[in-house]
């Protein structure tokens, strides 16, 4: 037998390239469906596309801005990509929402290439790794969203792939590819790219193959690639610092790093937080008997152990960082999928009773949802639940218990169960999601007010929700600080329209509003400045605002 020939485990009728094509088609269908089922979600997605809108509107491609002020929380690559799509397809919502998910689909192709190089004799790894990735609950949930982490994952995979190629032959073109990966990752989400890149490079003695260059040459070329990647970042960073000023420099270089790593100014969690959320992100793997019967933790090669060690290092490092969010681990999921896919044995995928139970629970959940939906969407009078949504979990229940003649079909069906269950839940709550989270109608009304010459102000913290959806042309005034100062500002600007978020507004307060919309468990109320000023002064404040949490 030729030692270079891939070892195929029960894949006689469906080749790895066809499995990749099938996965890509399913991913595109998932993206299109989820875009229809939910709006741009505040506050993250609406904020990011609004930053991109200000970049487009002001022709300022160097320094991102949020509501007219410099925005140092994120590097510019995501905003550039959205602007690239706008340049090709116009500034419509479809182009906006497709930009990052379509780019993120490149993860499947890169994972396929990495599997072929990292496990050259395991066709299962290349064939199933993209499908396993799509099946993961955390990945399928975030893939259709406009977020930075699926974008960062592209460059993490590209770095790993360049390291494997560089380790094998030492050609400088792969060093340059690694430099592009580092530079792109830094432009996508900043220094966290190095946290993903360094451990994989340092684990090279464990994952290298027999035909490989010496360690000294590999590490020297890899470090050179990192330096070149930092140089790519510097091509944007240095002009941006000069243009953005001292405050932007301090925020970008120091506050963002120390604030997130040492003492989080947002999303602070205990060190063990990822340990109990990681199994949730990896659903349905913990429920799949075929995965466990494949004995994924037995008979590990050096490459398997290196992957497990890499996964453990990344989880440990992120656990030690103060700020934590579930989507921070998205770039790790392709490597987890690669490890699982290599170990899969299709003969072990028969009926899956845990998946059937999960499908049954989701079906019961959706059947009973009309009885308690009002407790979730408290600011909606009558949330309308899609009554046919439980049919999808019923279908998944049947697929989980069906005995397939073709083993490949059993694997494919089982790995698609969880994304479809997730989609069924979104189908059920489509109407209340749009009613409670879609800010486009309010934003367009605000644009009409701006066109009539009104100044707009937001009471309390403003997260840039309306700039893109309303294509607003000027920033909103933000009314923070103590209450007397805000009331004085209203008195001095009587032509202003104030957007006032209220959790439990009284009926009297709502009657005085010129516009209202349910919003994230609250209401957005619009007032003319004199009206709000009158309502905020005693004794009206006691009676009208008694139920409102300011």
Residue pairs with C-beta under 8 A, 6 or more apart in sequence:
3 121
4 120
4 121
5 121
6 120
6 121
6 122
6 123
6 126
7 121
7 122
7 123
8 123
8 124
9 123
9 124
9 344
9 345
9 346
10 345
10 346
10 347
10 407
10 408
11 123
11 124
11 127
11 346
11 408
13 406
13 408
14 127
14 408
15 127
16 112
16 116
16 123
16 126
16 127
19 127
19 128
19 130
19 131
19 412
20 108
20 109
20 112
20 126
20 127
20 130
22 131
22 412
23 108
23 130
23 131
23 133
23 134
24 105
24 108
24 109
24 130
26 134
26 416
26 419
27 105
27 108
27 134
27 143
28 105
30 134
30 140
30 143
30 144
30 419
30 423
31 98
31 101
31 102
31 105
31 143
31 144
33 423
34 144
34 423
34 426
35 94
35 97
35 98
35 101
35 144
37 423
37 426
37 427
37 430
37 433
38 426
38 430
38 433
38 434
38 437
39 433
39 434
39 437
39 438
39 439
39 440
40 46
40 49
40 93
40 96
40 97
40 146
40 438
40 439
40 440
40 468
40 469
41 145
41 437
42 437
42 439
42 463
42 465
42 519
42 520
43 463
43 465
44 147
45 145
45 146
45 147
46 439
46 463
46 464
46 465
46 466
46 468
46 469
47 66
47 463
47 464
47 465
48 74
48 78
48 79
48 82
48 146
48 147
48 148
49 82
49 96
49 146
49 468
50 66
50 67
50 464
50 465
50 466
50 467
50 468
50 469
51 64
51 65
51 66
51 71
51 74
51 79
51 464
52 78
52 79
52 82
52 83
52 86
52 96
52 468
53 91
53 467
53 468
53 471
54 60
54 64
54 65
54 66
54 67
54 68
54 467
55 61
55 64
55 65
55 76
55 79
55 80
55 83
56 83
56 86
56 91
57 471
57 473
58 65
61 76
61 80
61 83
62 76
62 236
62 239
62 240
62 243
62 244
63 70
63 240
63 243
63 244
63 248
64 70
64 71
64 72
64 74
64 76
64 79
65 71
66 464
67 462
67 464
67 467
67 475
67 476
67 478
68 474
68 475
69 475
70 244
70 245
70 247
70 248
70 251
72 244
72 248
72 251
72 252
72 255
72 256
73 256
74 148
74 189
74 190
75 186
75 187
75 188
75 189
75 190
75 233
75 236
76 187
76 236
76 240
77 151
77 184
77 187
77 188
78 100
78 146
78 148
78 151
78 188
81 99
81 100
81 103
81 151
82 96
82 99
82 100
82 146
84 99
85 95
85 96
85 98
85 99
86 95
86 96
88 95
89 95
91 471
93 440
93 469
96 146
96 468
97 146
99 146
100 145
100 146
100 147
100 150
100 151
101 143
101 144
101 145
101 146
101 150
103 151
103 154
104 143
104 150
104 151
104 153
104 154
105 143
106 154
107 133
107 150
107 153
107 154
107 157
107 334
108 130
108 133
108 134
109 130
110 154
110 157
110 158
110 161
110 334
111 129
111 130
111 133
111 157
111 334
111 337
111 338
112 126
112 129
112 130
113 161
114 129
114 157
114 160
114 161
114 164
114 334
114 338
115 122
115 125
115 126
115 129
115 338
115 341
115 342
116 125
116 126
117 161
117 164
117 165
117 168
118 125
118 160
118 164
118 207
118 303
118 338
119 125
119 126
119 303
119 338
119 342
120 209
122 342
124 341
124 342
124 344
124 346
125 338
125 341
125 342
126 341
127 341
128 340
128 341
128 344
128 411
129 334
129 337
129 338
129 340
129 341
129 342
130 337
131 341
131 411
131 412
131 415
132 285
132 337
132 340
132 341
132 344
132 415
133 139
133 333
133 334
133 337
134 140
134 143
134 415
134 416
134 419
135 284
135 285
135 415
135 416
135 417
135 418
135 419
136 281
136 282
136 283
136 285
136 333
136 336
136 337
136 418
137 280
137 281
137 282
137 283
137 284
137 418
137 422
138 280
138 281
138 282
138 326
138 327
138 329
138 330
138 333
139 150
139 330
139 333
139 337
140 418
140 419
140 422
141 422
142 149
142 150
142 327
142 330
143 150
147 327
147 330
148 188
148 189
149 189
149 327
149 328
149 329
149 330
149 331
150 330
151 188
151 189
152 185
152 188
152 189
152 192
152 193
152 196
152 330
152 331
153 330
153 331
153 333
153 334
154 184
154 188
155 181
155 182
155 184
155 185
155 188
155 193
156 181
156 185
156 193
156 196
156 197
156 331
156 334
157 334
158 177
158 178
158 180
158 181
158 184
159 178
159 181
159 182
159 185
159 193
159 196
159 197
159 200
160 200
160 335
161 177
162 174
162 175
162 177
162 178
162 181
162 225
163 178
163 200
163 201
163 204
163 222
164 207
165 171
165 174
165 177
166 174
166 175
166 178
166 213
166 218
166 221
166 222
166 225
167 204
167 208
167 209
167 212
167 213
167 218
168 209
168 211
168 212
168 213
169 213
170 213
170 217
170 218
170 221
172 221
175 221
175 222
175 224
175 225
175 228
176 225
176 228
177 225
178 222
178 225
178 226
178 229
179 224
179 225
179 226
179 228
179 229
179 231
179 232
180 229
180 232
181 197
181 225
181 229
182 193
182 194
182 197
182 225
182 226
182 228
182 229
182 230
182 232
183 228
183 229
183 230
183 231
183 232
183 233
184 229
184 232
185 193
185 196
185 197
185 229
186 193
186 194
186 229
186 230
186 232
186 233
187 232
187 233
187 236
190 256
190 257
191 257
192 328
194 226
195 314
195 317
195 318
196 314
196 331
196 332
197 226
199 310
199 313
199 314
199 317
200 310
201 219
201 222
203 306
203 309
203 310
204 215
204 218
204 219
205 215
206 302
206 303
206 305
206 306
206 309
207 302
207 303
207 306
207 307
208 218
212 218
237 252
240 248
240 252
241 248
241 249
241 252
241 253
244 252
259 265
259 323
260 321
260 322
260 323
261 321
261 322
261 323
262 322
263 322
264 321
264 322
264 323
264 324
265 323
266 323
267 323
267 324
267 325
268 322
268 323
268 324
269 322
269 323
269 324
271 319
271 320
272 319
273 319
273 324
274 315
274 318
274 319
274 324
274 329
275 315
275 319
277 326
278 315
278 329
279 286
281 326
281 329
281 333
282 333
282 336
283 418
284 355
284 358
284 414
284 415
284 417
284 418
285 291
285 340
287 352
287 354
287 355
287 358
288 349
288 352
288 354
288 355
288 414
289 348
289 352
289 353
289 354
290 344
290 345
290 346
290 348
290 349
290 350
290 352
290 410
290 411
290 414
291 340
291 343
291 344
293 345
293 348
294 343
294 344
294 345
294 348
295 343
296 339
296 340
296 343
300 308
304 339
304 342
304 343
307 335
307 338
307 339
308 339
310 335
311 332
311 335
311 336
311 339
314 329
314 332
315 329
315 332
318 324
318 328
318 329
344 411
346 407
346 408
346 410
346 411
347 407
349 407
349 410
349 411
349 414
350 403
350 410
351 400
351 401
351 402
351 403
352 400
352 401
352 414
352 417
353 400
353 401
355 396
355 400
355 414
355 417
355 418
356 397
356 400
356 401
358 417
358 418
358 421
359 393
359 394
359 396
359 397
359 400
359 417
359 421
360 393
360 397
362 393
362 396
362 421
362 424
362 425
363 390
363 393
363 394
363 397
365 425
366 385
366 389
366 390
366 393
366 424
366 425
366 428
367 390
369 385
369 428
369 429
370 385
370 387
373 383
373 385
373 429
373 432
374 380
374 382
374 383
376 383
376 432
377 383
377 429
377 432
377 435
377 436
377 518
377 521
378 521
379 436
379 518
379 519
379 521
379 522
379 523
380 432
380 435
380 436
380 518
383 429
383 431
383 432
383 435
384 431
384 432
385 428
385 429
385 431
385 432
386 427
386 428
386 429
386 430
386 431
389 424
389 425
389 427
389 428
390 424
390 428
392 420
392 421
392 423
392 424
392 427
393 421
393 424
395 420
396 417
396 420
396 421
396 424
399 413
399 414
399 417
400 414
400 417
402 410
402 413
404 410
404 413
426 433
435 518
436 518
436 519
436 520
436 521
437 519
437 520
439 465
439 466
439 469
439 517
439 519
439 524
440 469
440 470
441 517
442 466
442 469
442 470
442 499
442 515
442 517
442 519
442 524
443 465
443 466
443 467
443 468
443 469
443 470
443 472
444 469
444 470
445 470
445 515
445 526
446 456
446 466
446 470
446 472
446 497
446 499
447 470
447 471
447 472
447 473
449 456
449 497
450 456
450 470
450 472
450 473
450 474
453 495
454 495
454 496
454 497
455 477
455 493
455 495
455 496
455 497
456 472
456 474
456 476
456 477
456 496
456 497
456 498
456 499
457 476
457 477
457 478
457 479
457 489
457 493
457 496
457 497
457 498
457 499
457 529
458 476
458 477
458 478
458 479
458 498
458 499
459 479
459 486
459 498
459 499
459 500
459 501
459 532
460 479
460 480
460 501
460 550
461 478
461 480
462 476
462 478
466 472
466 476
466 499
476 499
477 489
477 493
477 496
479 486
479 489
479 490
479 498
480 486
483 536
487 533
487 536
487 537
490 496
490 498
490 529
490 530
490 532
490 533
490 536
491 529
491 533
493 529
494 528
494 529
494 530
495 529
496 528
496 529
497 514
497 526
497 527
497 528
497 529
498 526
498 527
498 528
498 529
498 532
499 524
499 525
499 526
500 513
500 524
500 525
500 526
500 527
500 532
501 519
501 522
501 523
501 524
501 525
502 509
502 522
502 523
502 525
502 548
502 549
503 521
503 522
503 523
503 548
503 549
504 547
504 548
504 549
505 513
505 523
505 525
505 547
505 548
506 543
506 544
506 545
506 546
506 547
506 548
508 543
508 544
509 525
509 535
509 544
509 545
509 548
510 516
510 523
510 525
512 527
512 531
512 535
512 544
513 525
513 526
513 527
514 526
514 527
514 528
514 531
515 525
515 526
516 523
516 524
516 525
516 526
517 523
517 524
518 524
527 535
534 540
535 541
535 544
535 545
536 545
